[in-house]
């Protein structure tokens, strides 16, 4: 990728920010479940999750398509390149920027600080990939996590809406667990192994390796929360890390 890509990339990221801003306005116009309307402070969270769900569906399927369409990319994680992967990274960068601004402008930083840390890591890493054109395949592999996020977001939407069918939540609970292993833990473990074994710990490689290890810690923490909440509720802790409604934002 030459320098000529950089200006269009900035425009693509900016267009993605605008797109998710428009989706946020659409989400606000949609009807809300009674359980959301009756709880102060839940409306923003509901809208935010709907936009997150849209990004997960689009980015998750896009990542799968990119790897299915160009499987040879997996043989060159450092220098492999595809236009589809580049566009996907720009698209998701725009979402992370939009979501960070949405959290800050709606005064949700305190309850959503973990999201802000995650987004700062993702944005800084993706910007470095866009500028250099290297490790784009690694970014596409990481964005497979959005397939898992589809079911994780459905889980949170079901809990917020107090869905009357426990069977629906139970079914999604097990699907979510399988997807968490297949599209979050497995790609993350593979990339961590790859970076530690093959990537030089200097410059961009060192920066991305540090980012990856921090993300490892966050993912394992989220996985622990998920297991406690859905499979071992007796192990749940007290009120630490809860939002204004008394429920954890990331995994409750």
Helices and strands as residue ranges (DSSP letters): H 4-29, H 34-37, H 42-69, G 71-75, H 83-105, H 113-132, H 136-142, H 145-161, H 166-180, I 181-185, H 186-198, H 203-230, G 233-235
